Amino acid sequence: MKATVILFKESGKYYTEEEWEVPVVVHDFSPERGRYIREAIGPWDMIHSPDFRRIDDGKVLVVTQEPWGYPHLI
């Protein structure tokens, strides 16, 4: 499954729109559980996509789409 993301430059200017692979699993950590593996559950998990990148340390917008009903700014 792919998700549409919009990349912005550090200045906040629009750069490009891309399709990134949605990660199937995410390696996570919590003080209570330690290291564990879970399914991707929200647009914030796109930071774990194999396609993840930033333009000059700018923001990444995961737009509203399936399987999520709301956007997220990374």
Secondary structure, 3 states (H helix, E strand, C coil): CEEEEEEECCCCCEEEEEEEECCCEEEEEECCCEEEEEECCCHHHHHHCCCCCCCCCCCEEECCECCECCCEEC
